[in-house]
Amino acid sequence: MTLELQTERLILRRPNRNDWLAYHDFMMSDRAIFFSSHGDLAKIWRSFTSEIGHWDMYDCGMWIITRHGDDLALGMTGPWLPPHWPEREIGWMIFASDVEGTGIAAEAANAAVAHAFNTLGWDTAVSYIDPDNTRSIALAQKLGASHDDTAVGPTIYPDTLVYRHPAPKGAAA
């Protein structure tokens, strides 16, 4: 189990209870309109605790994104594979609007994709994205993912777009 990843600027670590306030504030804000738990405290609580529980169930999950030398939660990214998902997903969300446009989301998500293929041994990975979430679509494309109109998204999100990630160079085939 890899509890932490490091990139040039970032530390991606397993979420903990101290991240609740950042997650809560993001999910209660208009920045989270593309997430089903947006604005609903009960759903937000269950969503956050499932992020933590995912690690216990699968020995992996979404990491909290922080900068080196600062434990402030900037967002989350990582593997997500609940039993009702059709495929293994790499997900992401950025809590802090002031980091948009800095490349932090791409740097973190790129590390998560590489980890899924190279360490977890995934042979495929997708990202499920709301069709109106243009920022998330742009990030998927920046990571090299392409829209897969033959793939099926989660039944609870019938209009979701599926973006398929290519294996990183050097990943086991």
Kinemage of the C-alpha trace (Angstrom):
@kinemage 1
@onewidth
@group {chain A} dominant
@subgroup {mainchain}
@vectorlist {calphas} color= white
{ca met a 1} P 0.000 0.000 0.000
{ca thr a 2} L 1.430 3.351 -1.055
{ca leu a 3} L 0.195 5.941 1.416
{ca glu a 4} L 2.097 8.818 -0.143
{ca leu a 5} L 3.364 9.968 -3.527
{ca gln a 6} L 5.725 12.849 -4.165
{ca thr a 7} L 6.164 14.999 -7.239
{ca glu a 8} L 8.403 17.984 -7.837
{ca arg a 9} L 6.089 20.363 -5.953
{ca leu a 10} L 3.549 18.125 -4.266
{ca ile a 11} L 2.927 15.477 -1.668
{ca leu a 12} L -0.097 13.277 -2.234
{ca arg a 13} L -1.101 11.573 0.997
{ca arg a 14} L -3.880 9.433 2.369
{ca pro a 15} L -6.791 11.576 3.614
{ca asn a 16} L -7.473 11.907 7.318
{ca arg a 17} L -10.004 13.567 9.593
{ca asn a 18} L -8.066 16.840 9.526
{ca asp a 19} L -9.037 17.222 5.856
{ca trp a 20} L -12.755 17.323 6.644
{ca leu a 21} L -13.073 21.109 6.785
{ca ala a 22} L -11.385 21.677 3.399
{ca tyr a 23} L -13.506 18.925 1.825
{ca his a 24} L -16.682 20.269 3.470
{ca asp a 25} L -16.034 23.841 2.382
{ca phe a 26} L -15.361 22.768 -1.197
{ca met a 27} L -18.441 20.533 -1.414
{ca met a 28} L -20.668 23.262 0.033
{ca ser a 29} L -19.360 25.784 -2.513
{ca asp a 30} L -20.486 26.357 -6.085
{ca arg a 31} L -17.108 24.952 -7.190
{ca ala a 32} L -18.515 21.473 -6.459
{ca ile a 33} L -21.661 21.678 -8.606
{ca phe a 34} L -20.561 18.669 -10.666
{ca phe a 35} L -20.467 16.348 -7.634
{ca ser a 36} L -23.675 14.659 -6.504
{ca ser a 37} L -23.106 15.437 -2.830
{ca his a 38} L -22.735 19.186 -3.508
{ca gly a 39} L -24.512 21.283 -0.891
{ca asp a 40} L -25.955 18.355 1.095
{ca leu a 41} L -24.194 17.970 4.451
{ca ala a 42} L -25.321 14.365 4.981
{ca lys a 43} L -24.114 13.327 1.513
{ca ile a 44} L -20.883 15.275 1.932
{ca trp a 45} L -20.166 13.480 5.224
{ca arg a 46} L -20.808 10.066 3.674
{ca ser a 47} L -18.727 10.987 0.638
{ca phe a 48} L -15.784 12.103 2.770
{ca thr a 49} L -15.894 9.053 5.004
{ca ser a 50} L -16.073 6.809 1.942
{ca glu a 51} L -12.853 8.427 0.695
{ca ile a 52} L -11.162 7.351 3.931
{ca gly a 53} L -12.868 3.951 3.967
{ca his a 54} L -11.865 3.241 0.355
{ca trp a 55} L -8.271 2.973 1.598
{ca asp a 56} L -9.262 0.347 4.170
{ca met a 57} L -11.266 -1.659 1.642
{ca tyr a 58} L -8.849 -1.522 -1.314
{ca asp a 59} L -5.441 -0.458 0.058
{ca cys a 60} L -5.568 2.545 -2.272
{ca gly a 61} L -7.728 5.557 -2.935
{ca met a 62} L -7.804 9.255 -3.573
{ca trp a 63} L -4.896 11.176 -2.101
{ca ile a 64} L -5.070 14.616 -0.572
{ca ile a 65} L -2.951 17.022 -2.631
{ca thr a 66} L -0.580 19.220 -0.601
{ca arg a 67} L 2.519 21.247 -1.365
{ca his a 68} L 5.919 20.245 -0.002
{ca gly a 69} L 6.316 21.864 3.413
{ca asp a 70} L 2.598 22.686 3.797
{ca asp a 71} L -0.126 20.242 4.819
{ca leu a 72} L -3.003 22.413 3.538
{ca ala a 73} L -5.405 20.244 1.509
{ca leu a 74} L -5.571 21.700 -2.010
{ca gly a 75} L -7.682 18.910 -3.499
{ca met a 76} L -7.808 15.166 -4.118
{ca thr a 77} L -6.818 12.788 -6.886
{ca gly a 78} L -6.310 9.086 -7.271
{ca pro a 79} L -7.748 5.655 -7.899
{ca trp a 80} L -11.437 5.110 -7.280
{ca leu a 81} L -13.021 1.694 -7.770
{ca pro a 82} L -16.250 1.267 -5.829
{ca pro a 83} L -18.123 -1.954 -6.613
{ca his a 84} L -20.893 -0.190 -8.569
{ca trp a 85} L -18.445 1.509 -10.981
{ca pro a 86} L -18.136 -0.168 -14.403
{ca glu a 87} L -14.372 0.474 -14.582
{ca arg a 88} L -11.480 1.635 -12.438
{ca glu a 89} L -11.368 5.402 -12.332
{ca ile a 90} L -8.809 8.095 -11.712
{ca gly a 91} L -10.681 10.967 -10.131
{ca trp a 92} L -9.761 14.484 -9.119
{ca met a 93} L -11.127 17.592 -7.490
{ca ile a 94} L -9.385 20.842 -6.629
{ca phe a 95} L -10.626 22.519 -3.455
{ca ala a 96} L -8.721 25.793 -3.703
{ca ser a 97} L -9.592 28.151 -6.565
{ca asp a 98} L -6.277 29.968 -6.156
{ca val a 99} L -4.334 26.949 -7.468
{ca glu a 100} L -6.260 26.743 -10.735
{ca gly a 101} L -4.027 27.445 -13.675
{ca thr a 102} L -0.843 26.544 -11.779
{ca gly a 103} L -0.531 23.004 -13.147
{ca ile a 104} L -1.008 21.447 -9.723
{ca ala a 105} L -4.065 19.432 -10.795
{ca ala a 106} L -2.237 18.034 -13.828
{ca glu a 107} L 0.916 17.274 -11.826
{ca ala a 108} L -1.056 15.433 -9.159
{ca ala a 109} L -3.383 13.567 -11.520
{ca asn a 110} L -0.473 12.545 -13.741
{ca ala a 111} L 1.221 10.981 -10.695
{ca ala a 112} L -2.030 9.189 -9.842
{ca val a 113} L -2.378 7.771 -13.366
{ca ala a 114} L 1.242 6.580 -13.354
{ca his a 115} L 0.725 4.956 -9.942
{ca ala a 116} L -2.420 3.139 -11.099
{ca phe a 117} L -0.661 1.617 -14.106
{ca asn a 118} L 2.850 1.117 -12.709
{ca thr a 119} L 2.221 0.208 -9.068
{ca leu a 120} L -1.351 -1.071 -8.912
{ca gly a 121} L -0.937 -2.896 -12.227
{ca trp a 122} L -4.033 -1.492 -13.893
{ca asp a 123} L -4.244 -2.180 -17.610
{ca thr a 124} L -6.833 0.534 -18.185
{ca ala a 125} L -8.164 3.596 -16.376
{ca val a 126} L -10.962 6.038 -17.065
{ca ser a 127} L -12.260 9.290 -15.661
{ca tyr a 128} L -16.001 9.873 -15.437
{ca ile a 129} L -16.786 13.515 -16.152
{ca asp a 130} L -19.971 15.569 -16.239
{ca pro a 131} L -20.416 16.876 -19.808
{ca asp a 132} L -20.660 20.464 -18.527
{ca asn a 133} L -17.437 20.249 -16.507
{ca thr a 134} L -15.179 21.872 -19.091
{ca arg a 135} L -12.254 22.272 -16.675
{ca ser a 136} L -12.231 18.569 -15.890
{ca ile a 137} L -12.522 17.656 -19.569
{ca ala a 138} L -9.571 19.949 -20.336
{ca leu a 139} L -7.515 18.289 -17.594
{ca ala a 140} L -8.330 14.800 -18.898
{ca gln a 141} L -7.237 15.868 -22.372
{ca lys a 142} L -4.059 17.472 -20.996
{ca leu a 143} L -3.262 14.109 -19.379
{ca gly a 144} L -3.647 12.443 -22.780
{ca ala a 145} L -7.051 10.866 -22.109
{ca ser a 146} L -9.542 10.708 -24.938
{ca his a 147} L -13.313 10.524 -24.964
{ca asp a 148} L -14.428 6.896 -25.253
{ca asp a 149} L -17.987 7.016 -26.545
{ca thr a 150} L -18.232 3.194 -26.493
{ca ala a 151} L -17.574 2.948 -22.745
{ca val a 152} L -20.369 2.839 -20.211
{ca gly a 153} L -20.387 5.214 -17.259
{ca pro a 154} L -21.875 4.600 -13.819
{ca thr a 155} L -25.638 3.968 -14.043
{ca ile a 156} L -26.277 6.617 -11.378
{ca tyr a 157} L -24.784 9.214 -13.762
{ca pro a 158} L -26.331 8.338 -17.150
{ca asp a 159} L -25.004 11.402 -19.002
{ca thr a 160} L -21.415 11.054 -17.792
{ca leu a 161} L -18.630 11.206 -20.354
{ca val a 162} L -15.932 8.551 -20.152
{ca tyr a 163} L -12.340 9.615 -20.789
{ca arg a 164} L -9.841 6.777 -21.216
{ca his a 165} L -6.252 7.295 -20.082
{ca pro a 166} L -3.362 5.892 -22.060
{ca ala a 167} L -0.800 3.837 -20.176
{ca pro a 168} L 2.235 5.951 -19.291
{ca lys a 169} L 5.418 5.273 -21.242
{ca gly a 170} L 7.185 2.314 -19.699
{ca ala a 171} L 4.065 0.910 -18.013
{ca ala a 172} L 3.639 -2.852 -18.079
{ca ala a 173} L 1.352 -3.895 -20.930
